[in-house]
Amino acid sequence: MENLLLLSAVTLGIIVLIGFLNEKMFHLNYEISLMLFSVLIGIILTVSVSAIREESVKEFLQKVQVFDLEAFLMKGVLCFMLFAGSCHLTISQFRQNARPIGVLAFVCTLLGAVFYGLLFYAVASVFQLPFTLPVCLMFGSIIAPTDPIAATSILKKFGLPKKTGFLMEGESLLNDGVGVALFAVFSGIVTAQKNGGFLEIMLREIVGAVLVGAAVTWLSFQLFKSTEDKHRRIIITLFAVSASFAICELLGCSGAIACVVCGVVFSTLREKEEEKGRSWELEELDTFWETLDVLLNSALYVILGLSFVRILQMPNVLGLALAAIICNLVGRAASLWAGSWLIGPIPDGYHRSGFVALFTWGGLRGGLSLALAVSTASIIPEETYVIILGCTYAIVFFTTVVQGLTMKRVFQRISGKTTVS
């Protein structure tokens, strides 16, 4: 417990320090600044560990840099991150743009996972890696969900059209659940290859998770709408998501899917109550989950940045990471090009090629991809797991830092702008 509290204090201190310096001096996007400067701190720690002779100091620095990422995500905060990302989703927001958002979130995410899986399978064949096609498709589902909230926050400063920004945000809210469902399907195939019983595995993983998440959330919401205590409402939502995840873990279902279902069902039930004319004060609830989402994602970015140097030390990861990044860009662009013919008129007057380029470069990856990658440790060999984890790190870092920092220039070129007011 002492080490946990100490490492938590160090992590929070880094988050506060980077955030303060970025606000006063660098003015980068928040997520980009966390990732970039955490990597720099990780490099400094690595050099310091090599240079310092005092064993106690060296041991402390190593503890700061080497976090148990799997325990942090899968056994700790993943359920709350997924709920926080989906509990603000209201069905009415998507009715007007249901077709384009549905195509982007469902069709393009599916195609992106398949295209990436096929491309990486070709790379694995060239390098003679121990990757089967189902494992590559599972890898594709890991990196398919986008998290372009950082991209939209950047682009809105430079005049991103409202409808295009809404499509980006709508896609990111829905495709988390789609990506988790695809991951459950493809990981179920991988597991079934070893244990058999694919249909049984899929029914338990997906259908069981949906039933558990929906049932727990519905029961919890009956208490939620019956109380007027704002603090109790927050506690009820915490109970609903944690109970859904815990029950699924006991039953062998997908806790991640249950948490996404929990968030969507909660927001839907809340919206129905508001449509009935229910007036209630929920600002504190929304603020709580928004703050928790920012905190957990900030901690994840810092941990990722501090661990980045350690990931670079994995064998052959640089060449494979480059291949993974290229496959990601090609797979994302191909899926968007195919999906663009189904969404109807391209929004805000963009040409099809410009629309595909903007959404490809704006398709950043975040904590969900990393969490799914970490969760494969128990179902694939260690050699394969190390490659998937290293490549996922590389994709998250590249899309967040490189694509994020160049987003302004790409947007200006696509929009035909040379100056920005």
N, C-alpha and C positions, 0 to 999 in steps of 0.2 A: 504493500500500500504506500509505503514511503517513497519508493521509486516511482510509482504511478503518479503520485501527487507532484513529485519533483519534475518528472518529464512533462506533465500537464502544464505546470507553471512555466517551464522553458518554452513549450510550444506556444502558449498564450502570449508569453513575452515577445517571441519572434513575430507573431501575428500583429501585435500592437506596434512594435518597433517598425516593421516594414510598412504597415498601414500609415503610421504617422509620417515617416520620412517620405513616402510616396505622395501623401497629401500635400506636404509642404514644399517638396523639391522636384519630384520626377513627374508627377501627374499622369502616370500610366493607368490603364485599366486595372482595377483592384486584383482580379484573378491573375492577370499577367504579372503584376508586380510581385505577388506572393510566390508564384512559380519561379520567376527569374531570380529574385534575390535569395530565395531559399536554396536554389542550386548553388549560388555563389557562396552562401554560408556553408553549405555542404562541402564545397571545395576547400574552403578555409579550414574547416574542421578536419578534413582528411590530411591536409598539410600539417596542421597543428599536432595531430596524433602521431605523425611520423617524427616530428621535431622535438616534442616534449619527452623528457626522460622520467619525470615523476609519474609513477605507476598509478597513483590514486587519481590524479588529474586526467591521465590518459584513459583510464577506465570510465570516468564520468563522461568524457567527450565521446567515447565510443557508444555509451548508452544513449546519449542524446541523438546520435546519428543513426543508430540501428534500432528502429522501431519494429515491433511485431505487427506488421501491417495487416496480416490476415486476422489476428485477434481484434485489432482496432475496428476493422470493417465488418467482418462476418459475425463476430461475437459481441459487437458493441453498437455501433452507430448506424449501420446500413439501413435498418428498418426505419429509423427516424429520418434519414436522408431521403428515402424513397417516399415516405408519407408527406414530408414537407414539400417535395417537388410536385406532388399530385393533389394535395388537399385544396389547392386554390383553383383547380380546374372546374369550371361550371359549364354544363352542357349548352346553355343558351349562348355562350360566347362563340360557339362553333357552328351554330345553325346556319348563319349567313354564309360562312365560308367552309361549310362541311366538306364539299367536294375537294377543293385544293388541299386542305389540311389533311383530310383522310388519305388522299393519294400520297402526300409527302410522308405522313406518319406511318402508314401501313404498307403501301406498295413500294415506296422508295426504300424504306427500312428493310423490307424483305429482300428486294433486289440487291440492295447494297451488301447485305450479309452474304447472299449467294455469290455475287460477282467477286467480292473480296475473297471468299472461301476458295473459289475456283482459281483465282490469280495466285493466292498463296500456296495452293496445292501444286501449281506449276513451279513456283519458286522452290518449294520443298523437294520436288522431284529432281530439279536441276542440282540442288545442293545435297541430294541424297539424305534428307532428314527423315526421321521416323514419324511422319505425319500421314495419317489416313485421311480420306476425303471427309468423313464425318467430323474428325477433329478440326480440319480446316474450316468447315462450315460453322462449327461451334465458335471458332476464333472469329469468323466473320460476324457472328451475332454479338460478340463481345464489343467490337468496335463500331457496329452499325449505329447505335443510338447517339444522336448528336446532342450537344449542350450549348446551343448558340446564344444563350442569354448574354454572355460576355460580348459576343459579336454584335448583338443588337444594341447593347449599351454603348458600344463604341460608335456604331454607324448612326445612331440617332443624333449624336452630336454633329454629324456632318450632313444631315438632311435625309436620312433613310425614309422613304415613303411609308406612310402609316400602315397600309395594307400589307406591304412586303414584310415589314417588321412584325406584324401580327402573325403572318404565315410562319415566319421563323420561330417565334415564340410558341405558337400552337403546335408546330411539328415537335419541338423539343419536349413539350409537356406530355404529348401522347406517345412519342416513340420510345420513351423509357419503358413503358409497359409492354410495348410491342417487342422491344429488344430483349426484355427479360423473358417474355413468352417464347421467342425464337431460341434464346439460349436454353431454356428448359427443354424445348423440342430436340435441338441438336445434341445437347449434353445427354439427354435421355437415350438418343441413338448410340452415343459413345458408351454410355453405361450398359445399354442393352447388348452391345457387342461382347461385353465381358460377362454379363450376368444373365442375359436373355430376358424375355418378357417385356418387349418394347411397349405394347399396348397397356400393360399393367403399370409400367413405370410412368407413362404419360398421363394416364388417368389419375394416378396418385399425385404426381408433381403439379399438374396444371389444374385439373378439375377440383381436386381436393383443396388446393390453395385458394381458388376462387370461392368455393363454398365456405371455407373457414373465414376468409377475409370479409366476405359479405355478411355472414351470420354474426360474427363478433362485432362488426361495425354497426349493424342494425340494432342489436341489443344495446350496445353502448350509447347509440344515439337516442334511444328512448330515455335514458338517464340524462343525456346532454340537454335535450329540449325541455326536460321537466324541472331543471334547476335554474335558478337565477344568479347563482354564485359564479362570478367570472373566473375565479381561481379553480373552482371545482370543474368547470368546463374544460380548462386546459389539462387538468389531471386526467379527466375522462378520455380525452384524445390520446394522451400518452399511454394510458392503459390499453386502449383499443389497438393501437399499432403494435405495442410490445407483446400483448396477449396473442394477437394474430400470428406474429412471427414465432413466438415460443410454442404455440400449439402446433404449427406446421413443422417445426423442428422435431417435436415429439412424434408426430404422425408420419414423418418422412416426406412431407410436401415441400413445395418451394415457398419459403418464407418471404423471399423478395417479391414474388408475384402477389402474395397475400397482402403485402404492405401497399403495393400500388393499387390493388383492388380496394383496400381500406380507404385510401385517400380519395379515390374517385367516388366510391359509394357515399362517403361522408359529405363530399361537396355536393353531390346530387341530392341527398336527403336535405341538406341545408338549403339548397335552392328551392326545393319543393315547399319547404316551410315558409320561405320568403314570398313565394308566389301566392300562398294562402293569405298573405297579408301580415305575417308574423314580423314584428319589429323587435329586434334585440340588439344589445350592445356587444359586438364581437371584435371591437378594435384590438383589445388586449390579446385575444386569441390569435388574430392574424399577425400581430406584431411579434408575439412569442414564436410562432412557427417560422416567420420570416427571419428573425434573429437567429434561431437555432439552425436554420438552413445555412445562413451565412457563416456561422461559427464552425459547423461541422465541415463544410466545404473548405473553409480557410485552413482548418487543421489538416485536412487531407492534402491540400496543395503544399503546405509546409512540410509534412512528412514525406510527400513524394519528392519535393525538392531536395531535402536533406539526404534521402536515400538514392538520389539519382547517380551519384558517383559510384556507389556500390553496385548499381545495376550495370553501369558501363564496364565494370570489371568482369562481367560474365563472359564466358568464351564465345567468340564469333558474333557477339551481339551487335557490333557496329554495322557489319555488312547486312545482317538480317534486319536490323532496325531500318536501314535505308530502304531495303526491299519492301518492308512492311508499310513505310510511309508512302512510297510510290503506289503500292497496291491500294492503299486507302484512298488516295486522291483519284486514281483511275476508277476504282469501284464506285466511289461516291458520285463522280461525274457521270458515269454510265447509267447509274440508277436514276439520277435526276433527269438525264436526257430522255430516258424511256418513260419516266413518270410524267414529264412535262407535256406529253401528248394527251394525257388523260385529265389534266386539271382544268381544261377549258382555256379561256383567254389568259395570256400571261399578264400578271398584275402590273399596274403602274407604268405601262407602256414599254417594258423591257423587251428586247429581242430574246428569242429563245436561248441563244448562246450566252447572252449576258446574264440571264436569269440562272442558267446552269452554273456559270462561273461564280456568280455571287453566292449562291447557296452552297457550292462546293467549298469555296474558300472560307465561308462563314460557318461551315459545319465543324465547330470545335468539339473536342471530346473531353469528358470530365470524370468525375468520381465514379459514376456508374460503370464505365468501361473497366476501370481499375478494379473495382469491387468484384465484377464478374470474372475477371482474369484471376484474381486471387482465389476465388471459390473453386477453381478447377484443380487445385492442388491434390484433392482427394480422389479424383477420377481419372487422371492421366499420369503417365510416368514422369519422374522428376526432370529428366532431360527435356521432355516436351514442355513441361510446365515452365521451366526456366526461360525457354525461348518465347513462349506466349507472354509471360510476364514482362520480359525485357522489351519485346516489340510493342506491347501495349503502353509501357512507360514512354517509349520513344514517340508513339503516335500522340499521346496526350500532351507531352512536352512540345512537340512540333506544332500541333494545331493551336495550343494555347499561346505559346510565345511567338513563334515565327509567323503563323497565320494571323494571330491577334495583332502583332505589331505592324504588319503590312496591310491590315484591313482597310485603313483609310485610303491608301494608294490604289488598291484594287477597286474599291468602290468608286473613287473618282474616275478611274479609267473606264469602268463599265458605264457610268452615268454620263461620261463625256465632259467631266468638269476638270478644270485646270487650277482653280483656286477655291478655297473654302473660306467663308466668312466666319 
